[in-house]
Amino acid sequence: MEKILGIITANYSTKYPSVLSEVRPVASLPFLGRYRVVDFALSNMVNCGIRTVGMIMPYNYRSLIDHVGSGRDWDLNRKKGGLFILPGSAFGTSRTGSRFLLRDLAHNKVYMQRGSSDLCIITSASFVYNMDYRDLVAAHRASGADITVLTKKASGKDVDVCGFAVEDGRVTGVKHGVKFGDTAFLDCFVVDCKLLLQMLEWYAQTDYLDLFEALAPDYGRVKVQTYDYEGYAAAIFDKDAYFRANMDLLDPKISAELFPEGRTVRTKAHDNAPAKFEAGSHVSNSRISGSARILGSVTNSILGRGVIVETGASVSNSIVMQGCVIETGARVEYAIVDRNNVVPAHTELRGTPDALFIKDKAEA
């Protein structure tokens, strides 16, 4: 797999802007208290032996650069190969949500031409799943396809996930939105490097399009096959999907599926002390990150690093991000509390399952 090139595209926006994504791209959204969404794409690549990974950056890249750094935590700070930070386009997407903008790829042709790689795996950072890409590559080589896309049967309606029309395993068209049983695109594909460079020449005049939109009239001459993934996967496109994906992982069966033995999800090392649970505290069905201190009650929730829940305070069905303090007697329910917030004593942040309360990021 060392001769396979990796590209992660993080330069795309969501049509559901919120305070969560105004200050950071989807790729750097905190996940499960200690990870970022991009950790899954990076880990999937390095765990299967890919040693050269390029990341196409959005304009609001600060938090993403701060997280990935030199790539050391993913073993990508190396003399040969390693992590490459690639420029993204400020303009060009034909629609909000395009993940594989031709202009982004064309601007980084030099990266694709480096070395002796014959295949390229390209993925967005909008899905959470844990997969061995060697299976995808093996299926691609065996089928003789020009492009092999990673897909999954849709478990329900989702207007933000792209879908494919498929006949005998071959893609014949693309559509925006899926319903139960449709072939949903997991925003990941493997392609021959030379063909990819050719396609960038073919569609140079329409480089404002997404690659798979540009391909629409050419599915007859370009063989695009599907590879069905059967494990857990969650799309992160809006605050509700983000909340739902986090809450899914409180189920031990789903958690075991996303974090199987032998396929570690790597993230930036923080070297924190363990969480501390004081006498009288109560915690059930929750994920508590390192250096948190719990004196009150936490139920069905996810707490980031360094969160303090003071005596008499309660957090339920919520996500509380790094550095927050829930003061004495405060209540947080069905909420997403972004980093560094202080919830004052004896106050409430209360949403509902259908209308989450969102507290935006505070300055440290």
PyMOL commands that set and color helices and strands:
alter all, ss='L'
color gray80, all
select helices_A, chain A and resi 19-22+26-28+38-47+62-68+72-74+102-106+109-113+133-143+193-202+204-206+211-214+216-218+239-248+252-258
alter helices_A, ss='H'
color red, helices_A
select strands_A, chain A and resi 4-9+30-31+35-36+52-56+82-86+119-124+127-128+147-153+158-167+170-178+183-192+224-228+234-235+276-277+282-284+287-288+293-294+297-299+302-303+308-309+314-316+319-320+325-326+331-333+335-337+342-343+348-350+357-359
alter strands_A, ss='S'
color yellow, strands_A
deselect
rebuild
show_as cartoon
